[in-house]
Amino acid sequence: MFSGVTSLVNRGHKIKGTVVLMRKNVLDINSLTSAQGLIGQGLGFVGSTIDNLTAFLGRSVSLHLISATKPDGNGKGKVGKSTFLEGIISSLPTLGAGQSAFTIHFEWDDGEMGIPGAFYIKNFMQTEFFLLTLTLEDIPNHANLKIHFVCNSWIYNAKNYKTDRIFFSNKTYLPSDTPAPLVKYREDELKNLRGDGKGERKEYDRIYDYDVYNDLGNPDSNEKYARPVLGRIYFTFPR
């Protein structure tokens, strides 16, 4: 009896989430040019797909929710406990080709933590994956509230990042209307995107960097084909 009551209490402090992502190497159905090719894959392909998805389970990918309404002692939104992907959702009507869905549950005390508005994510696998969305529901004391995060970003191994990857809910604010507990997180994220102008850009970088336009000549062919930089024209290119 006591354990049952405890279970109900704990369930009231859980937020249910659905994570949708794509693996780096998903099967491109268009590459199978015949029905025979599909049949040849057979159940073996289905089994290998499930095996590949189980790599995301255990302690491979962790998430922390961040409060949009309850600040910590420094004025930043409180960060919840770490939690991991739990199970594969085999059927979800909204899934597109190559997409996979996972369940996740976050421990969350509404009175202490408020309403989440952002989250951290860490990938402990060596292979990157493409994170599409996170949807939160069953939020304590907010039964009809769903919070949606549109991410659309590659998530590389956590060791590649100097700061944790962060995403904000799919709700736009004017700068003056941004919830106070999220302001510092947004400022830090913009600072990370700007970079410091040093070092070589890597595949996993997300920095919007700048370079001069100097592609007017062909100095690699012969020095006489070299041309000076055209004025001071700069182009941005996201990485």
C-alpha positions as CSV (number, residue, x, y, z in Angstrom):
1,M,0.0,0.0,0.0
2,F,2.8,2.4,1.0
3,S,4.8,1.7,-2.2
4,G,1.7,2.3,-4.3
5,V,1.2,5.7,-2.7
6,T,4.9,6.5,-3.2
7,S,4.6,5.5,-6.9
8,L,1.7,7.9,-7.4
9,V,3.5,10.8,-5.7
10,N,6.6,10.2,-7.9
11,R,4.5,9.9,-11.0
12,G,3.1,13.4,-10.3
13,H,6.6,14.8,-10.4
14,K,7.5,13.3,-13.7
15,I,7.4,15.1,-17.1
16,K,6.9,12.8,-20.1
17,G,9.0,13.6,-23.2
18,T,9.3,12.3,-26.7
19,V,12.6,12.8,-28.5
20,V,12.7,12.5,-32.3
21,L,16.0,12.1,-34.1
22,M,17.8,10.7,-37.1
23,R,20.8,8.5,-37.0
24,K,23.8,9.5,-39.1
25,N,23.5,6.5,-41.4
26,V,19.8,5.9,-42.0
27,L,18.7,3.8,-44.9
28,D,17.7,5.8,-48.0
29,I,14.8,4.0,-49.4
30,N,15.3,5.7,-52.8
31,S,18.6,3.9,-53.1
32,L,16.8,0.5,-53.3
33,T,15.8,0.5,-56.9
34,S,13.8,-2.7,-56.9
35,A,11.3,-4.7,-54.9
36,Q,13.8,-7.5,-54.9
37,G,16.3,-5.3,-53.1
38,L,13.8,-4.6,-50.4
39,I,12.9,-8.3,-50.1
40,G,16.6,-9.2,-50.0
41,Q,17.0,-7.0,-46.9
42,G,14.1,-8.8,-45.2
43,L,13.8,-9.2,-41.5
44,G,17.5,-8.9,-41.2
45,F,17.3,-5.2,-42.0
46,V,14.5,-4.7,-39.4
47,G,16.6,-6.4,-36.8
48,S,19.7,-4.4,-37.6
49,T,17.7,-1.2,-37.5
50,I,16.4,-2.0,-34.0
51,D,20.0,-2.9,-32.9
52,N,21.3,0.4,-34.1
53,L,18.6,2.3,-32.2
54,T,19.3,0.5,-29.0
55,A,22.7,2.2,-29.0
56,F,20.9,5.4,-28.0
57,L,19.5,3.8,-24.8
58,G,21.2,3.3,-21.5
59,R,23.5,6.2,-20.7
60,S,24.3,7.3,-24.3
61,V,22.3,10.5,-24.5
62,S,21.4,12.7,-21.5
63,L,19.1,15.7,-21.1
64,H,18.6,18.3,-18.4
65,L,15.5,20.5,-18.4
66,I,16.0,24.2,-17.6
67,S,13.3,26.3,-15.9
68,A,11.8,29.4,-17.6
69,T,10.1,30.6,-14.4
70,K,12.2,29.7,-11.4
71,P,15.7,31.2,-11.1
72,D,18.6,29.9,-9.1
73,G,20.8,32.0,-6.8
74,N,22.5,33.6,-9.8
75,G,19.2,34.5,-11.6
76,K,19.5,31.8,-14.2
77,G,16.8,29.2,-14.7
78,K,17.2,26.2,-12.4
79,V,18.6,23.1,-14.1
80,G,16.8,19.8,-13.4
81,K,18.4,16.4,-12.9
82,S,20.0,14.5,-15.7
83,T,17.9,11.8,-17.4
84,F,18.4,9.5,-20.3
85,L,16.5,8.1,-23.3
86,E,14.5,5.1,-22.1
87,G,12.7,3.3,-24.9
88,I,12.0,3.2,-28.6
89,I,8.6,4.2,-29.8
90,S,7.9,1.8,-32.6
91,S,4.9,3.7,-34.1
92,L,4.3,7.4,-34.1
93,P,2.1,8.9,-36.9
94,T,4.1,12.0,-37.2
95,L,7.5,10.3,-37.9
96,G,9.0,10.9,-41.3
97,A,11.3,8.7,-43.3
98,G,14.4,7.7,-41.4
99,Q,13.2,9.3,-38.1
100,S,13.1,7.5,-34.8
101,A,11.3,8.4,-31.6
102,F,12.3,7.7,-28.0
103,T,10.5,8.1,-24.6
104,I,12.1,10.0,-21.7
105,H,10.9,11.0,-18.3
106,F,12.2,13.9,-16.3
107,E,12.0,14.3,-12.5
108,W,10.4,17.7,-12.0
109,D,8.9,19.4,-8.9
110,D,6.6,22.1,-10.3
111,G,6.6,24.1,-7.0
112,E,10.4,24.3,-6.9
113,M,11.2,24.2,-10.6
114,G,8.3,25.9,-12.4
115,I,7.8,25.5,-16.1
116,P,10.7,24.3,-18.3
117,G,11.7,26.5,-21.2
118,A,15.1,25.1,-22.4
119,F,17.2,22.0,-22.1
120,Y,20.8,20.8,-22.3
121,I,21.7,17.7,-24.2
122,K,24.9,15.6,-24.2
123,N,25.8,12.9,-26.6
124,F,28.3,10.3,-25.2
125,M,28.5,8.2,-28.3
126,Q,31.3,8.7,-30.8
127,T,28.8,9.1,-33.7
128,E,26.8,12.2,-34.1
129,F,23.0,12.2,-34.7
130,F,20.5,14.8,-36.0
131,L,18.1,16.0,-33.3
132,L,14.8,17.0,-34.7
133,T,12.4,17.7,-31.7
134,L,11.6,17.3,-28.1
135,T,8.0,17.4,-26.9
136,L,7.1,17.6,-23.2
137,E,3.7,16.7,-21.8
138,D,2.2,15.6,-18.4
139,I,3.7,18.7,-16.8
140,P,2.8,18.7,-13.1
141,N,-0.1,21.1,-12.4
142,H,-0.3,22.0,-16.1
143,A,-2.2,19.0,-17.5
144,N,-3.1,20.7,-20.8
145,L,0.3,22.2,-21.4
146,K,2.6,20.8,-24.1
147,I,6.0,22.3,-24.7
148,H,7.6,21.8,-28.1
149,F,11.3,22.3,-29.0
150,V,12.2,22.4,-32.7
151,C,16.0,21.6,-32.8
152,N,17.0,20.5,-36.3
153,S,20.7,20.3,-35.4
154,W,23.5,17.8,-35.4
155,I,24.6,16.7,-31.9
156,Y,28.3,15.5,-31.8
157,N,30.1,13.9,-28.9
158,A,30.0,16.1,-25.8
159,K,33.8,16.3,-25.6
160,N,33.8,18.4,-28.8
161,Y,31.9,21.3,-27.2
162,K,33.3,23.8,-24.8
163,T,29.8,24.5,-23.5
164,D,26.8,22.2,-23.3
165,R,24.4,22.2,-26.3
166,I,21.3,24.1,-25.3
167,F,17.9,24.4,-27.0
168,F,15.0,26.7,-26.3
169,S,11.2,26.0,-26.5
170,N,9.4,26.8,-29.8
171,K,8.1,30.1,-28.4
172,T,9.4,33.4,-29.7
173,Y,10.0,36.4,-27.5
174,L,11.1,40.0,-28.1
175,P,14.3,40.5,-26.2
176,S,12.5,42.6,-23.6
177,D,9.9,39.9,-23.1
178,T,12.2,36.9,-22.7
179,P,11.6,35.2,-19.3
180,A,14.3,36.5,-16.9
181,P,15.6,33.0,-16.0
182,L,16.4,32.4,-19.7
183,V,18.1,35.7,-20.5
184,K,21.6,34.7,-19.5
185,Y,21.3,31.3,-21.3
186,R,20.3,33.1,-24.5
187,E,23.1,35.6,-24.1
188,D,25.7,32.9,-23.6
189,E,24.4,30.9,-26.6
190,L,24.7,34.0,-28.9
191,K,28.2,34.5,-27.6
192,N,29.1,30.9,-28.4
193,L,27.7,31.3,-31.9
194,R,29.8,34.4,-32.6
195,G,33.0,32.6,-31.6
196,D,36.3,34.4,-30.8
197,G,37.8,34.5,-34.3
198,K,40.6,32.1,-33.4
199,G,41.5,28.7,-34.5
200,E,40.5,26.4,-37.3
201,R,36.8,25.7,-37.9
202,K,35.8,22.1,-37.3
203,E,32.9,20.1,-38.6
204,Y,31.1,20.2,-35.3
205,D,31.5,24.0,-34.9
206,R,28.3,26.1,-35.2
207,I,30.1,29.5,-35.3
208,Y,29.0,32.1,-37.8
209,D,32.5,33.2,-38.8
210,Y,33.7,35.7,-41.3
211,D,36.2,35.7,-44.2
212,V,37.3,38.1,-47.0
213,Y,36.2,37.3,-50.5
214,N,39.5,36.4,-52.3
215,D,38.3,33.9,-54.9
216,L,39.0,36.1,-57.9
217,G,42.2,34.6,-59.1
218,N,44.0,31.2,-59.3
219,P,47.3,31.6,-57.4
220,D,47.6,27.8,-57.0
221,S,48.1,27.6,-60.7
222,N,50.6,30.4,-61.1
223,E,51.5,33.5,-59.1
224,K,50.6,35.8,-62.0
225,Y,47.0,34.7,-61.6
226,A,46.9,35.9,-58.0
227,R,44.5,38.8,-57.4
228,P,44.2,41.1,-54.3
229,V,41.3,40.8,-52.0
230,L,38.3,42.7,-53.4
231,G,37.8,45.7,-51.2
232,R,36.7,44.8,-47.7
233,I,33.8,42.6,-48.6
234,Y,33.0,40.0,-46.0
235,F,30.8,36.9,-46.3
236,T,29.4,34.9,-43.4
237,F,29.2,31.2,-43.6
238,P,27.7,29.1,-40.8
239,R,29.4,25.9,-39.8
